[in-house]
Amino acid sequence: MDTPMKLLLVRHADAGDRDEFAKSGEPDHLRPLSPKGREQMRSVVAGLKKLVPSADLLVTSPYTRAQQTAAIVRDVYGKIAQEESSTLEPEIAPAAFEEWLREHGDHEVVIAVGHEPHLGALATWLMSGSEDSRVEMKKGGACLLVFDKRAKKGEGTLRWLMGPKELGALD
C-alpha cells in the first residue's frame, strides 16, 4: 500500500456504572451501553462521518458495549467490512493490534472501537513507541492517526483528538 493509512480510534460510549452492573452478577464484558451512551454515540458518529467520510474496515473489541458502539457507527457508515478482535480488549498489548492490522490486509481507513486506557496506550504507542499512555479518550471520544503507509509503532501522526461534545457539535 503506497497511500497513507488512517486509523480512527473510537472509545465506546457511556455504559453506565460498572459497580451497579456488577450487582447483576454478570461479567463486566457483557455490560451494555446505557440509553445515554446510545444517544451520545448517535450524535458523535455524525461528527465522525464529517471528519472521516468513508472507511474500509470496522474492527471492534468483543465486549458488548464496544459491539453496540460499533453497530451505531456501522449504521452511519453503511456497507463496511466488520471484524471482531480480542486485540482491542482492555489488557492486550498494543503490539498485538498492530500485528492484527498487518494480518488483515491493506486498508486506507480503519475504524477501531475499544476501551480506555487501552486505546490511549495504543495511540501513544503508535505515535511514539512508548506504552506509557499520554492520550486520554473520553467515552464516545475519538482520535485520528495517520501513517505514511501502514500502521506501525512510532510512526503515527495524531491529526485530531476530540471528546463526544466536540464531535457532536460537528453534526
N, C-alpha and C positions, 0 to 999 in steps of 0.2 A: 504494500500500500504506500503510495507516494504522496497522498493527500494528508493534510493534518487530521488527527483523530480528536474528537471531542468526547469527554466523559462528563455527563451530568449526574452528580451525586445528589440524591433526594432522601432526606430523612423522613421516616414515616410520620404521619400527622398524630395528633393527640389521641392517646389510647386510655385515657382515664387514669385513676390512681392504682398503682401497682399493688400496694398493700390491701386496698379494698378488693381488688380482683383475687388476691391470694386467699381471701376468706372463702372463695367459692370452691377451693380445693383443686382447681385446675392448674396445670403448669403455666408459667408465665408466657411461654412461646405461643399459647393459644389466646392471649389477651387481644381482644379486637379493638378497632378504632371506636372512639366514643362518637356520639352524634355531633359533638363539637368538632372532632377530628375529621369526620366526613365532610362537614360544611367547610371547614378550613381548607381541606385539600381541593375541593371543587374550585374555590377561589384561587388557590395557589397555582393549580395546573393551567388555568387560563393565562396567567402571567408567564409561566414556563414556556407555553406554546408561542408566546410573542417573542421571547428571547431565543428559544431554540425551536424553530418552526417544524422540524421533522427529525426523526430518529430511525435507526435501523434495527436496534435491539433494545429490549427492556428486560433487565435481569433483576431479580428480587430475592431477598432473604426468604427462607421458608416460613418464617414467623407470620402468624395470622395478620397482625397489624401492618406489616410490610406488604403482604399479599393484597390486602384490601386497599392500601395506598396505591400500589401498582395498578390495580384494576381501575381506579379513578383516573390515573394517568393514561392508561391504555384507552379508556373511553374517549378521551380528548384527542389523542394522537392517532386513533384509528388503527388500520391494519399495520401492526408492527410485531415482529417476531418476539416471543416472550420465553424466557428461561427462568428456572429457579436454581439458585446456587447456595450451598452451605458456606461458601467463601464470604458471604455477606452476613453471616451470623456474628453476634457481638464479640465473641472471644477469639476469632480467627485472625491469624497474622496477615498483614497487608500483602505480603508476597504471594499468598495463596490466590488472592483475587487477580493479581497481575498474571499469574500462571493460567488462571481460568480464562481470562480475556485472550491470552495468546492461543489457547487451545480451541477457542470458539470463532476462529476466522477473523477476517478483516471487516471492520465496520467503521464508517465515518463518524457516526454519532451513537453512543451507547448511554442509556439511562439506567442507573443502578440505584435501587431502593433498599435502604437498610436502616441501621441504628447508630446512635451515639453511645459511647465515644468512638466506636469502630470507624464510622465514616470520616470523622475529623482526623483520626490517626491515619487512615488510608490517604486522605487528601494531603496531609503533611508528608507522608512517606513518598507519595508520587511526585511531590514538588521538591523535596529536599533530601530524601533518602533516610530521614530520621523517623523512627516510630513514636517519638515523643510528640504527641499531638499539640499543634499550635492553632488548630482550626476548631471552632465551636459552631455546630449546626443546631439551630432551633428546630423544634418539632414542626414539620411541614416546611422546613427551610431547604435550600439547595445551593450548590456551588457548581460552577463550570470550570473544568480543567481542559487545557488544550495541549496536545503533543504534536511535535513535528511529523511523526509517523505513527508509531504505536505507543500505547500507554506503557511507560517504563519508569521504574524507580528513579527519582531525582530529576526527571526530565519534563515534568508537567508545569504549565504556567497557569496560575489562577486568573481567570478572566473576571469572575464576579462571585460574590457570596452574599446571599440575601435570606432574610427570615420570611416567615409567612405574611407578615404585614406588608413588607415591601413588594413581595411577589403579587399579593392580592391587589395592591394599588395599581399594578400594571394592567389589570383587567379592563 
